[in-house]
Amino acid sequence: MTLATEPPELFEPTLAAAQRSLAAVRPADYARSRNHLEGRVTRLSPYLTHGFLGLRDVVQHLSMRHGLGLQDKLLQELGWRAFFQQVWRHEGKGILQSQHPGPLPDRAYAPALPADLREGRTDVPVIDQAVRTLYATGYLHNHARMWLASYTVHLRKVHWRAGADWMVAHLLDGDLASNHLSWQWVAGTGSSKPYLFNADNVAKYAPAAWHSPGTVIDASYDKLDALARQPRDLGPEPGEFVGVAEPALFSELPAGGFSQADARAVAAQDVWLIHPWALGPVPEGRLPVAVCDADWHARWPWSAARWQFVTARMQALTPVRWFGTAASLLAALKAVRSVQGWHNPHLSAAWSDLALATPPLAFAEPTPRCRSFSAYWSRVQILSPSSSIQGDLFHE
């Protein structure tokens, strides 16, 4: 299989690009404009999801360089990522199920997205623009993600899980905890009430092409809340509209550059394991080995753009790159003298025998599972700066 798609220019798959994005962060500009689609957001999320940068390292860098504290909006937003990871550690696969009932029973929602939504032809401009942007760039501003999720669940009556599975496959920063728990927050199955938005909200924060007067979202919040609690699908808008094709999803790597696992290539070596969620610098003195688990990707396929983003970084890190089932990869790794690397909850349970290191937490946080972000945030602290085994942020 050959994929011609190049990584979107918005996110270059290099450590240098991740470092430039971090260096360019202006917390005051972020706090002032972050809700606007054209605001000064950090664009760090793909680099955090795929481990180019560690969340703790980023938090400490911003805290030291800009003097940020827990009251600052940027650290609070990074705190949401840490909170979702805490929920994932406690709930495991439970994050893929409704945490509690939403406005309607789960059975009231459709199990799949309608074609008009997938193809960006609802004729609700904010929704169609969001779908097109997602497909074209592999990225969406957080406000646009919330609008798209809210419309999908509360007006089109699609189960949040169907929407979350669809979106995570196309996002370069698709993280199961952040994505699926955010959809639950919008759906009202992971929060105290559903998230709703209207045309006035879009007009306030989005460019003119996104504005949606006269559509189903051009209503009061009271009316939208009532609509969210009745089971009728409210779209698409009347008429015939031209959409866009949804990019294909792939459960296999692009052709070339990867091979089957080969124990002979790593026999008696001290290995540093690279996987799609651990693409940071490699410690000296270890053989870097990149792996992609075919079993995982059979369940969670990716767009060509995301495959390109991940594999380009792997190719820059090591010539030893394997694609195969977890069993075949782990069998080959039995030949090594030792293996180290970073654990990540995206890895299946089959990888637990390797005893990979758990990345340091971004914050000193409570041990019990917190039921809300506010409860979590009221109990965290910024950790004192310390050396990380991940190494200096600004050296490869």
Helices and strands as residue ranges (DSSP letters): H 15-23, H 27-33, H 45-49, H 55-66, H 73-91, G 92-96, G 106-108, H 115-118, H 125-137, H 142-150, I 151-155, H 160-170, H 176-187, H 199-205, G 208-210, H 221-228, E 249-250, G 263-265, E 270-274, E 287-293, H 294-299, E 302-303, H 304-317, E 321-324, H 326-333, E 338-341, G 349-354, E 363-364, H 373-377, E 381-382
